[in-house]
Amino acid sequence: MKIAGAKKRLNKATPERIGKGRRRLIVKFHDNVTLPYVDGVQKHFDKFHTQSSKKLLKDFPGLSFNRFYGGLKPNEIKALIQKAAKLDPTYAPHNFFSYFAVDAPLSQDFKALIKGLRSWSAIDYVLPEPTFSTASVLNPENNPLYANQGYLQPAHLGINAPAAWNIPGGDGEGVKFADIEGGWNLNHEDIADHNASLLIGENYYGYYAHGTSVLGIVCAKNNDKGIVGVAPNVDSVMVASIEGLDSGIEEAILKVIQNLSFGDVMLIEIQLGDCEGYGDYYPFCSHHNMPVEARVEYFHLIRLATALGIVVVEVAGDGNEWLDGYMPISGPKFIFRKGSPDFQDSGAIMVSASTPAGGAHFPLSSANYGSRIDCFAWGEGVETCSTDDSGTASLYTSNFNGTSAAAAIIAGAALSFQGICKKTLGYPLSPGQIRYYLSCNGSISFPYSPKDIGVMPDFALLTQNLINAGPDVYLRDYVGDTGLPGQGIYCTSPDIIVCPEEVQNPEGAFGQGSGNEDNVMCGFQAEFGQDNYIYARLFNCGGTAASGVTVKVYWSPPASLITPDQWHYIGACQVPSVPAGNVITVSGKIKWNNANVPPEGHYCLIALAGTDADPIPAPGDFQTFDDYYNYISANNNVAWRNIDVVDNEPNQKLLYVPLEFLAVGARDRDLRMRLSVEAKLPKGARLFLEAPIGMAKRMLRPEYFMMAHRQGKLAVIPINPFARTDFEEITFPAKSKTKLRLLAYIPKESRRFAHDVSASQLYRGKTIGRVTWRLAPRLYIKKIKNKIKA
């Protein structure tokens, strides 16, 4: 095995090469013009008896009008159209037989020919043929370079391919795949076992490395050679080249359509280039590296494919173009702008590209973007197969880039997900369903970027939430939580239980039938100066049992935003199995060693749980706030607990019960957030927030700040003790940690009852951290502790 440096070849298939020494124009006649669909149709022009046609053939001798869709016979195209209309009731059949290709000798005045054709009233429009270019249950550890394939790793770094591989069909079994571009090394050591067949065209040397890289990402075999593809066990691999054809990409697409069935996947790894110097004549030519369907003659072919049930994955292109603003030379405008009356949907999955760094995916600077984009994936630093200029060597590259790489990743995801659906549901999904699921279940790109590049699929979400095929381990964020991710952070998990003594029968004490299933007060306080023991209640809302589950626990100081840089590791344990069906499973003990127990006070506990098929989401170091935000919003196997029980007898010095916490800024930048305090205290209670004067001024309106009492550098702000108080949104400086405290007074006659107070931090209206206290009498606290010990 050899590893080569990055080489992305972008050799363009020029019209001269495709046309074999001739230049081609694509001519569409009006639909009411009846012509036989044959090559050399100019022989039938005499039926028009028009001066335009006679003058045209006289002025441009040797002109030949041939079938544009010449890859199949007319009756074969008609059969496909009829089949598509039966399969897809939304499909409006298109008149493919009005398109012809005009081959013009190089000696002729090309612009004059265009002008002459446009003057003929029978012709709808004329365009030069564009140039094309390439757009920029497994054991994967057997593959030496698997560790470098970050795009396969769990979200938010990658698409979480291992979550699919543990489910039947997740390796692509049962699905066929076809790649349309220019060339490949089909004998590469990671590809040869597929016995890929060349359907049409010439395996062209200028594209060998590019096509080999694409196939490597999609379907490299799971062996001991190099990498592993997203879908390594697809039923068959076919390739179609746009090189060496009498026509071009349309012939390749038709041939692939003819060889795929409902549910199979076609990848179009071609983008439209420029129009070779004709930009002064056609506005279209000012757009470079556009998706193939930007031209109507190719759009209708793709729509035919999706109507036939073929899942089409298409590169968005590497032109840094805002697709919403694109207006074609003919037909409706703004065809890529969703919501526009001109929007045209081919049904293809259109793919853009992002940077890979740290899970905070920025749109790639060269990639096209806009509302039409469905999905994105890595467009930099992609580890995959490669080859040499002869197309014979089995090489590898760690820097395959652009929407070429991203579209290959998404094509692999489509194959994998379709394989799961066929095995689990018993039938394949339609192209529209596959596109919907892939584009609605995954990671978003950097949220502040104005460039819309869609969603990167996450197989943990796809398999768990949509077809419920795999295990889905979770800890509840609050009583009533059913495991759906994205509900925010409540920090009141009843499933993290800390005890000062080892519990001999944890299942009997905290499990199903114990009477404590939903008791948030089980194990609420550690004892300083001794060993403590932590237990976790686990659930599984997935379709299969989770085996070999790991539970990890951390502690943190109390804060309204508990970022992982404040976490301190306590320990871990293994749970042999967590059955499906949301049945409580209680973990074994996790010992909290005396030396690591902090002094008495209020603390937060964080628990993570997962297995190979539902991995623990690695917290990492969260260099950006977006890492953290994505982490807490998407993962249900992370839970926080910071509810603490505090004696509600007031401090004799203050006459109030002090509740201290930190308000925390994002790690990487200043960010606007909001503090909120919620209390349900009895009649006669009082509640205040103590904060630095500067912060108080910013989060209070002037009329309310006047009501605050000043104590040195602090402001004491009165708060409604019976409801929720939302302060003004303010800028929290990066890495700031501001000490705050609530001061609560409970009337003496109400101290025999327990009351709750919480302080939350909100970002974009969503709770991202919370501190909760229960103010209770000493007798209440004593009863809880005695019950746990018993």
C-alpha positions in Angstrom: 0.0 0.0 0.0 1.3 3.4 -1.0 0.1 6.7 0.3 0.3 9.7 -2.1 -0.1 13.4 -1.5 -3.3 15.2 -2.5 -3.9 15.5 -6.2 -7.3 16.7 -7.4 -7.3 16.6 -11.2 -9.8 19.0 -12.8 -9.0 18.2 -16.5 -12.0 19.6 -18.4 -13.8 17.6 -21.0 -13.9 20.4 -23.6 -16.6 20.5 -26.4 -13.8 19.8 -28.9 -13.0 16.5 -27.2 -16.6 15.5 -26.7 -17.7 16.6 -30.1 -14.7 14.9 -31.9 -13.4 18.0 -33.7 -16.8 19.7 -33.9 -18.6 22.2 -31.7 -22.1 21.5 -30.5 -25.2 23.6 -29.9 -28.2 22.4 -28.1 -31.4 23.3 -30.0 -34.9 23.0 -28.6 -37.8 23.2 -31.1 -41.2 24.4 -29.8 -43.3 21.5 -28.6 -45.9 22.1 -31.3 -43.3 21.4 -34.0 -43.6 17.9 -35.2 -40.4 16.3 -36.4 -39.3 12.6 -36.4 -36.8 11.9 -33.7 -33.9 10.8 -35.9 -30.4 11.8 -36.6 -30.0 14.0 -39.6 -33.5 15.5 -39.1 -32.6 18.5 -41.3 -33.6 16.3 -44.2 -37.2 16.7 -43.1 -37.1 20.5 -42.9 -38.6 20.9 -46.3 -42.0 20.3 -44.8 -41.8 23.7 -43.1 -41.4 25.5 -46.5 -39.9 28.5 -44.6 -37.3 30.8 -45.9 -35.5 30.6 -42.5 -34.8 26.9 -42.7 -33.7 27.1 -46.3 -31.5 30.0 -45.7 -30.0 28.4 -42.7 -28.9 25.2 -44.5 -27.6 27.3 -47.4 -25.6 29.7 -45.2 -24.2 26.9 -43.1 -23.5 23.9 -45.4 -22.8 20.6 -43.7 -25.0 21.4 -40.7 -26.3 18.3 -39.0 -29.2 18.1 -36.5 -29.0 14.9 -34.5 -30.9 13.5 -31.5 -29.7 15.2 -28.3 -31.0 12.2 -26.2 -29.3 9.8 -28.5 -28.2 7.3 -25.8 -31.5 5.3 -26.1 -33.9 4.6 -28.9 -37.1 6.8 -28.9 -39.3 3.8 -27.9 -37.0 3.1 -24.9 -37.3 6.7 -23.8 -41.1 6.5 -24.2 -41.2 3.4 -22.0 -39.2 5.1 -19.3 -41.5 8.1 -19.4 -44.6 5.9 -19.1 -43.1 3.9 -16.3 -42.2 7.1 -14.4 -45.8 8.5 -14.8 -47.2 5.4 -13.2 -44.7 5.4 -10.4 -44.8 9.1 -9.6 -48.2 10.8 -9.8 -46.5 14.2 -9.5 -44.4 13.6 -12.5 -45.3 15.8 -15.5 -43.9 14.1 -18.6 -41.6 16.2 -20.7 -41.2 16.3 -24.4 -37.7 14.9 -24.8 -38.1 14.6 -28.5 -37.9 18.4 -29.1 -34.2 18.5 -28.3 -31.5 18.2 -31.0 -27.8 18.7 -31.0 -26.3 20.7 -33.9 -22.8 19.8 -34.9 -21.0 22.7 -36.5 -17.7 22.4 -38.4 -14.9 24.4 -36.6 -14.5 26.5 -39.8 -17.9 28.1 -39.4 -18.7 31.4 -37.7 -20.2 30.0 -34.4 -21.8 33.3 -33.3 -23.4 33.8 -36.7 -24.8 30.2 -36.6 -26.3 30.9 -33.1 -27.9 34.1 -34.5 -29.2 32.3 -37.5 -30.8 29.5 -35.5 -32.4 32.0 -33.1 -34.0 33.8 -36.0 -36.0 30.7 -37.0 -39.4 30.9 -35.4 -39.8 27.1 -35.0 -36.9 27.0 -32.5 -37.6 27.7 -28.8 -34.0 28.3 -27.8 -30.4 27.7 -28.7 -27.5 27.3 -26.2 -23.9 26.2 -26.7 -23.1 22.9 -25.0 -21.5 23.7 -21.7 -18.1 22.4 -20.7 -18.0 19.9 -17.9 -15.5 19.3 -15.0 -15.4 17.2 -11.9 -16.6 19.1 -8.9 -14.4 19.7 -6.5 -21.8 -4.8 11.0 -18.4 -4.1 10.3 -15.0 -3.9 12.0 -13.6 -0.7 10.4 -10.5 -0.9 12.6 -9.1 -3.6 10.2 -8.5 -0.8 7.7 -5.2 0.9 8.5 -6.4 4.4 7.5 -9.8 4.3 9.1 -8.6 6.5 12.0 -8.1 9.3 9.5 -11.6 9.1 8.1 -13.1 11.8 10.4 -16.1 12.2 8.1 -17.3 8.8 9.2 -17.1 9.6 12.9 -20.0 10.5 15.2 -21.7 13.8 15.0 -21.0 16.6 15.0 -17.7 15.7 13.5 -19.0 13.3 10.8 -22.1 11.3 9.6 -21.7 8.6 12.3 -21.4 5.7 9.8 -20.7 3.1 12.6 -24.3 3.7 13.9 -25.5 2.4 10.5 -23.0 -0.5 10.2 -24.4 -2.2 13.2 -27.8 -2.5 11.6 -28.6 -5.0 8.8 -28.3 -3.2 5.4 -26.3 -0.3 6.8 -23.3 -1.3 4.7 -25.3 -0.7 1.5 -26.3 -4.4 1.0 -29.2 -4.7 -1.4 -28.7 -1.4 -3.3 -27.0 -0.7 -6.6 -24.8 2.3 -7.2 -23.7 4.2 -10.4 -21.2 7.0 -10.6 -21.2 9.5 -13.6 -17.9 11.3 -14.3 -14.8 10.7 -16.4 -12.4 8.0 -15.2 -11.4 5.6 -12.5 -8.9 2.9 -11.4 -11.4 0.1 -11.1 -8.6 -2.3 -10.1 -7.6 -0.4 -7.0 -7.0 -2.7 -4.1 -9.9 -1.2 -2.1 -12.3 -1.2 -5.1 -11.5 -4.2 -7.3 -13.7 -6.7 -5.4 -16.7 -4.8 -6.5 -16.1 -5.9 -10.2 -17.3 -2.5 -11.3 -18.6 -2.3 -14.9 -18.2 0.6 -17.3 -21.7 1.1 -18.8 -20.8 3.7 -21.4 -18.0 6.1 -22.5 -14.2 6.0 -22.3 -12.4 5.5 -19.0 -10.4 8.7 -19.5 -6.9 9.1 -18.0 -7.5 12.8 -17.0 -10.0 11.7 -14.4 -8.4 8.5 -13.0 -7.5 9.9 -9.6 -10.8 11.8 -9.1 -13.1 8.9 -9.9 -11.0 6.5 -7.8 -11.3 9.0 -4.8 -15.0 9.1 -5.2 -15.5 5.4 -5.3 -13.2 5.0 -2.3 -15.4 7.3 -0.2 -18.6 5.7 -1.3 -17.8 2.0 -1.3 -14.2 1.0 -0.5 -14.3 -2.5 0.7 -13.9 -3.4 4.4 -10.6 -5.2 4.3 -7.1 -4.8 5.6 -5.9 -2.6 2.8 -6.5 1.1 3.5 -9.8 2.8 4.1 -13.5 1.7 4.4 -16.3 3.3 2.3 -19.5 4.6 3.8 -21.4 1.7 2.1 -18.7 -1.0 1.4 -21.1 -3.9 0.6 -23.3 -2.4 -2.1 -24.8 -5.0 -4.5 -23.1 -3.6 -7.6 -21.0 -0.7 -8.7 -21.4 0.8 -12.2 -19.6 3.7 -13.7 -20.5 5.9 -16.7 -18.1 8.3 -18.4 -19.0 11.5 -20.2 -15.8 10.9 -22.3 -15.7 9.3 -25.7 -19.4 9.7 -26.5 -20.9 11.1 -29.6 -23.2 13.3 -27.4 -22.2 13.8 -23.7 -23.6 13.7 -20.2 -27.1 13.2 -21.4 -26.2 9.9 -23.0 -24.4 8.8 -19.8 -27.4 9.7 -17.6 -29.8 7.8 -19.8 -27.7 4.7 -19.8 -27.5 4.8 -16.0 -31.3 5.2 -15.7 -31.7 2.2 -17.9 -29.5 0.1 -15.6 -30.8 1.1 -12.1 -34.1 0.3 -10.4 -36.4 1.9 -7.8 -34.4 2.7 -4.7 -30.9 2.5 -6.3 -28.5 5.5 -6.2 -27.0 7.6 -9.0 -24.2 10.0 -8.2 -23.5 12.9 -10.7 -19.9 14.0 -10.0 -20.0 16.6 -12.9 -20.5 20.3 -12.7 -21.1 22.7 -15.6 -18.1 24.8 -16.5 -18.2 28.0 -18.6 -19.2 28.3 -22.2 -15.7 28.7 -23.6 -15.7 32.4 -24.4 -19.3 33.0 -25.4 -20.2 34.9 -22.2 -20.7 38.1 -24.1 -23.5 36.4 -26.1 -25.2 34.3 -23.3 -25.6 35.6 -19.8 -25.6 32.0 -18.5 -21.9 31.9 -19.3 -21.0 34.3 -16.5 -21.9 31.5 -14.1 -19.1 29.0 -13.5 -19.1 25.6 -11.9 -22.9 25.2 -11.5 -24.9 22.1 -10.8 -25.8 20.1 -13.9 -29.5 20.7 -13.6 -28.9 24.5 -14.1 -29.5 23.6 -17.8 -33.1 22.6 -18.5 -32.1 19.8 -20.9 -30.3 18.0 -18.1 -32.9 19.0 -15.4 -35.6 16.9 -17.2 -33.3 13.9 -17.3 -32.7 14.1 -13.6 -36.4 14.5 -13.0 -37.1 11.4 -15.1 -34.7 9.5 -13.0 -36.2 10.5 -9.7 -39.7 9.9 -11.0 -38.5 6.3 -11.7 -37.5 6.0 -8.1 -33.8 6.4 -8.6 -32.1 8.4 -5.8 -30.0 11.1 -7.5 -27.1 12.8 -5.6 -25.8 15.9 -7.4 -22.8 18.1 -6.7 -23.9 21.8 -6.1 -20.6 22.9 -7.7 -17.5 24.7 -6.7 -18.2 28.2 -8.0 -19.0 30.1 -4.8 -22.3 30.9 -6.4 -25.5 31.9 -4.6 -27.9 29.6 -6.4 -31.0 31.6 -5.4 -29.8 34.4 -7.6 -29.3 32.3 -10.7 -31.4 33.1 -13.8 -31.1 30.8 -16.8 -31.1 32.1 -20.3 -34.4 30.4 -21.1 -37.4 29.4 -19.2 -38.5 30.6 -15.7 -36.1 32.6 -13.5 -34.9 31.8 -10.0 -35.3 28.1 -10.6 -33.1 27.3 -7.5 -34.9 29.7 -5.1 -37.3 27.8 -2.8 -40.5 29.7 -2.3 -40.2 31.4 -5.7 -43.1 30.7 -8.2 -40.3 29.8 -10.6 -38.7 27.1 -8.4 -38.1 23.8 -10.2 -37.4 20.7 -8.2 -35.7 17.8 -10.0 -36.0 15.6 -6.9 -32.2 15.2 -6.6 -30.2 15.6 -3.4 -28.1 18.6 -4.0 -24.8 18.7 -2.0 -22.5 21.5 -0.9 -19.4 21.3 1.2 -18.0 22.5 4.6 -14.8 22.6 6.5 -14.2 19.7 8.9 -12.6 21.4 11.8 -13.8 20.4 15.3 -17.4 19.8 14.3 -18.1 23.5 13.8 -18.7 23.2 10.0 -18.1 26.4 8.1 -19.4 26.5 4.5 -16.4 25.9 2.2 -15.4 29.2 0.5 -15.5 27.7 -3.0 -18.8 25.8 -2.6 -22.1 26.9 -4.1 -24.8 27.7 -1.6 -28.5 28.6 -1.3 -32.0 27.4 -0.3 -31.9 24.6 -2.9 -29.0 22.8 -1.1 -30.2 19.8 0.8 -27.1 18.4 2.5 -23.4 19.1 3.1 -20.4 17.0 4.2 -16.7 17.4 4.5 -15.1 19.3 1.6 -11.5 19.4 3.0 -9.0 16.9 4.2 -11.0 13.8 3.1 -9.0 10.5 3.4 -9.7 8.2 0.5 -8.3 6.2 -2.4 -6.3 7.6 -5.3 -4.1 6.4 -8.2 -1.3 7.5 -10.5 -1.4 9.0 -14.0 -1.6 5.5 -15.5 -4.6 4.6 -13.4 -2.9 1.4 -12.2 -1.4 2.1 -8.8 -3.3 1.6 -5.5 -2.6 4.9 -3.7 -4.3 7.0 -1.0 -4.7 10.7 -0.4 -5.6 12.6 2.7 -6.7 15.8 0.9 -9.5 15.1 -1.5 -11.6 18.3 -1.5 -14.6 20.2 -2.7 -18.2 19.3 -3.4 -16.8 16.2 -5.1 -15.8 14.8 -1.8 -19.0 16.0 0.0 -21.3 14.5 -2.6 -19.6 11.2 -2.5 -20.1 11.1 1.3 -23.8 11.9 0.9 -24.1 9.3 -1.8 -22.7 6.7 0.5 -25.1 7.8 3.2 -28.0 7.4 0.8 -26.9 3.9 -0.1 -26.5 3.0 3.6 -29.8 4.4 4.7 -31.6 2.8 1.8 -30.0 -0.5 2.6 -31.3 -0.2 6.2 -34.8 0.6 5.0 -34.9 -2.3 2.6 -33.8 -4.8 5.4 -35.8 -3.3 8.2 -39.0 -2.0 6.5 -38.9 -4.6 3.8 -39.1 -2.1 1.0 -37.0 0.8 -0.4 -37.9 4.5 0.2 -38.6 6.9 -2.6 -36.0 9.6 -3.7 -38.1 12.2 -2.0 -38.2 10.2 1.3 -34.5 9.6 1.3 -33.8 13.3 0.6 -36.2 14.4 3.4 -34.7 12.1 6.0 -31.0 12.9 5.1 -31.7 16.6 5.1 -33.7 16.8 8.3 -31.7 14.6 10.7 -28.2 15.8 11.4 -25.8 18.6 12.1 -26.2 22.1 10.9 -23.4 24.3 9.5 -22.0 27.3 11.4 -25.2 29.0 12.5 -24.0 32.6 11.8 -22.9 32.0 8.3 -25.2 33.7 5.6 -24.4 30.7 3.3 -27.1 28.0 3.4 -25.6 24.6 2.8 -28.2 22.4 4.4 -27.6 19.5 6.9 -25.0 16.9 7.3 -26.8 13.6 8.1 -26.3 11.8 11.4 -27.0 8.1 11.4 -27.6 8.1 15.1 -30.7 10.2 14.5 -31.6 8.5 11.2 -31.6 5.0 12.7 -33.0 5.9 16.1 -35.7 8.5 15.5 -37.0 7.4 12.0 -36.9 3.6 11.8 -36.1 2.8 15.4 -33.7 0.1 14.2 -30.8 0.4 16.7 -30.3 0.9 20.4 -30.9 4.4 21.8 -29.6 4.7 25.3 -30.5 7.8 27.3 -30.7 9.3 30.8 -33.7 11.6 31.5 -33.1 15.4 31.7 -36.2 15.7 33.8 -39.1 13.5 35.0 -41.2 12.9 31.9 -38.4 13.0 29.4 -38.9 10.3 26.8 -35.5 10.5 25.1 -36.2 12.9 22.3 -33.1 15.0 21.8 -33.1 18.8 21.4 -35.4 19.6 24.3 -32.9 21.8 26.0 -31.0 21.5 29.3 -33.1 21.2 32.5 -30.4 20.1 35.0 -32.9 18.2 37.0 -32.1 14.6 35.9 -33.6 12.1 38.4 -31.2 9.4 37.0 -27.9 10.5 38.6 -27.9 9.3 42.1 -25.2 9.9 44.7 -25.1 8.1 48.0 -22.7 8.4 50.9 -22.7 4.6 51.4 -22.6 1.7 48.9 -26.1 0.4 48.0 -26.3 -3.4 48.1 -29.2 -3.7 45.7 -29.3 -0.7 43.4 -32.0 -2.2 41.2 -34.3 -2.8 44.1 -33.6 0.7 45.6 -33.9 2.8 42.4 -35.2 0.5 39.6 -38.6 -0.6 38.3 -41.1 -1.2 41.1 -38.9 0.5 43.8 -41.3 3.4 44.2 -38.4 5.7 43.6 -38.5 5.6 39.7 -39.3 9.3 39.4 -38.0 10.5 42.7 -35.7 13.5 41.9 -34.6 13.5 45.5 -32.9 10.1 45.4 -29.3 10.7 46.3 -29.1 14.4 46.1 -26.0 15.1 48.3 -22.5 13.8 48.7 -20.7 13.7 52.0 -17.4 15.5 52.2 -14.5 13.7 53.9 -15.4 10.2 52.7 -15.9 8.0 49.7 -19.3 8.3 47.9 -21.0 6.1 45.4 -22.9 7.1 42.2 -25.5 5.1 40.4 -27.2 5.9 37.0 -30.7 4.9 35.8 -30.6 4.1 32.1 -33.3 3.8 29.5 -33.4 2.5 25.9 -36.0 3.9 23.5 -34.5 2.2 20.5 -35.5 -1.0 18.7 -32.9 -3.3 19.9 -31.1 -4.0 23.2 -27.9 -2.1 23.9 -25.0 -4.2 25.0 -21.8 -3.2 26.7 -23.0 0.3 27.8 -20.5 2.6 29.4 -21.5 5.2 31.9 -19.1 8.2 32.8 -19.7 10.7 35.5 -18.2 14.2 36.1 -18.8 17.0 38.7 -18.8 20.7 38.1 -19.2 23.9 40.2 -22.8 25.3 40.1 -23.3 27.5 37.0 -26.2 28.6 34.8 -24.0 27.5 31.9 -21.9 24.4 32.6 -19.4 24.2 29.9 -17.1 21.1 29.8 -14.0 23.1 30.7 -15.4 23.1 34.2 -16.0 19.3 34.3 -14.0 17.1 36.7 -13.9 13.4 36.0 -15.2 11.1 38.7 -15.3 7.6 37.2 -17.0 5.1 35.0 -18.7 1.7 35.0 -20.0 -0.9 32.5 -23.6 -2.1 32.2 -23.8 -5.5 30.4 -27.2 -4.8 28.7 -30.0 -2.2 28.6 -33.1 -3.7 27.1 -35.3 -1.9 24.6 -38.7 -0.7 25.7 -37.8 2.2 28.1 -37.4 -0.2 31.1 -35.2 1.2 33.9 -31.8 -0.4 34.2 -29.7 0.7 37.1 -25.9 0.8 36.7 -23.4 -0.6 39.2 -21.5 1.7 41.5 -19.2 4.4 40.4 -16.9 5.2 43.3 -16.3 8.8 44.0 -13.0 8.7 45.9 -12.6 10.8 49.1 -9.6 12.6 47.7 -11.7 13.9 44.7 -14.8 15.0 46.6 -14.9 18.8 46.8 -15.7 20.6 50.0 -19.4 20.8 51.1 -21.4 23.0 48.9 -23.7 23.0 45.8 -22.4 21.1 42.8 -23.5 19.8 39.4 -23.2 16.1 38.3 -23.0 15.2 34.6 -23.5 11.7 33.3 -22.7 10.3 29.8 -23.9 6.9 28.6 -23.4 5.0 25.3 -22.4 1.9 23.5 -20.7 1.1 20.2 -24.0 1.3 18.3 -25.0 4.4 20.1 -21.7 6.0 21.0 -21.1 8.4 23.9 -20.8 11.9 22.3 -17.3 12.9 23.1 -17.3 16.2 24.9 -13.8 17.2 23.7 -12.6 20.6 24.7 -15.4 22.6 23.0 -13.2 25.3 21.6 -16.3 27.1 20.2 -19.7 27.8 21.8 -21.4 26.2 18.7 -19.7 22.9 19.6 -21.3 23.0 23.0 -24.7 24.2 21.7 -24.8 21.4 19.2 -23.7 18.9 21.8 -26.5 19.7 24.3 -29.2 20.1 21.7 -28.7 16.9 19.8 -27.7 14.2 22.4 -30.1 12.4 24.7 -27.3 10.3 26.3 -26.0 13.3 28.2 -27.8 14.4 31.4 -27.2 17.1 34.0 -28.2 17.1 37.7 -27.7 20.1 40.0 -30.8 20.1 42.1 -29.7 20.5 45.7 -31.7 20.6 48.9 -31.0 23.6 51.1 -32.1 24.3 54.6 -34.8 26.9 54.4 -34.0 28.4 57.7 -32.6 31.9 57.0 -29.0 32.7 57.7 -29.0 34.6 61.0 -26.5 37.1 59.7 -28.2 37.8 56.4 -31.8 36.8 57.3 -31.9 35.1 53.9 -30.9 31.7 52.5 -28.0 32.4 50.0 -28.0 30.4 46.7 -24.7 30.9 44.9 -23.9 30.2 41.2 -21.8 31.3 38.2 -23.1 33.0 35.1 -20.7 31.9 32.3 -19.7 33.3 28.9 -19.0 31.3 25.8 -15.4 30.1 25.5 -14.6 31.5 22.1 -16.4 34.8 21.7 -18.7 37.4 23.2 -22.2 36.2 23.0 -25.6 37.7 23.8 -27.6 35.6 26.3 -30.2 36.1 28.9 -30.6 35.2 32.6 -33.9 34.0 33.9 -35.0 33.2 37.5 -38.1 31.1 38.2 -39.5 30.7 41.7 -42.7 29.3 43.2 -42.4 30.6 46.8 -45.3 31.1 49.3 -47.1 34.2 50.3 -44.9 36.6 52.2 -41.6 35.3 50.6 -39.0 37.6 49.3 -36.3 36.9 46.6 -33.4 39.0 45.4 -30.6 38.6 42.9 -27.2 39.9 43.9 -25.0 40.9 40.9 -22.2 43.3 40.1 -23.5 46.8 39.5 -22.2 46.9 35.9 -24.0 43.7 35.0 -27.2 44.8 36.8 -27.3 48.0 34.8 -27.1 46.1 31.5 -29.7 43.5 32.2 -32.2 45.8 33.8 -34.2 48.6 32.3 -33.4 52.0 33.9 -36.7 52.2 35.8 -36.0 48.8 37.3 -32.4 49.5 38.1 -33.5 52.5 40.2 -35.3 49.9 42.5 -32.0 48.0 43.1 -30.2 48.4 46.4 -26.5 49.1 46.2 -24.0 47.4 48.5 -20.5 48.5 47.6 -19.8 47.1 44.1 -22.9 44.9 44.2 -26.6 45.6 43.3 -29.3 43.7 45.1 -32.3 43.4 42.7 -35.8 42.5 43.9 -37.3 39.6 41.9 -40.9 38.3 41.7 -40.9 35.3 44.2 -44.0 33.8 42.6 -43.2 33.5 38.9 -40.6 33.7 36.3 -38.4 36.8 35.8 -36.6 37.3 32.5 -33.8 39.8 32.5 -32.8 41.8 29.4 -30.5 40.0 26.9 -26.9 41.2 27.4 -23.5 40.4 26.0 -21.6 37.9 28.1 -17.8 38.4 27.5 -15.9 35.4 26.3 -14.6 33.1 29.0 -16.3 35.2 31.7 -17.4 33.7 35.0 -19.5 36.1 37.1 -20.3 35.2 40.7 -24.0 35.7 41.4 -26.3 34.7 44.2 -30.0 34.6 45.0 -31.2 35.6 48.4 -34.4 33.8 49.5 -36.6 34.5 52.5 -39.3 32.0 53.4 -41.9 33.1 56.1 -41.6 31.0 59.2 -45.1 29.6 58.9 -44.2 28.2 55.4 -40.9 26.6 56.3 -42.4 23.2 57.0 -42.9 22.8 53.2 -40.4 22.5 50.4 -40.1 25.2 47.7 -38.1 25.4 44.4 -36.0 28.2 42.9 -34.0 28.0 39.7 -31.7 30.2 37.7 -31.3 29.6 33.9 -29.2 30.9 31.1 -30.9 31.2 27.7 -29.5 31.5 24.2 -31.9 32.3 21.4 -34.8 31.5 23.7 -33.5 28.0 24.5 -32.4 26.9 28.0 -28.7 25.9 27.8 -28.0 25.7 31.5 -29.9 25.7 34.8 -29.2 25.7 38.5 -32.0 24.4 40.8 -32.4 24.5 44.5 -35.1 23.0 46.8 -35.6 25.0 50.0 -36.8 22.5 52.6 -36.9 22.1 56.4 -34.3 20.1 58.2 -36.7 17.3 59.0 -37.5 16.9 55.2 -33.8 16.6 54.4 -33.2 14.1 57.2 -36.1 11.9 56.1 -34.8 11.8 52.5 -31.3 10.8 53.7 -32.7 8.1 56.0 -34.9 6.7 53.2 -31.9 6.4 50.9 -29.8 4.7 53.5 -32.6 2.2 54.2 
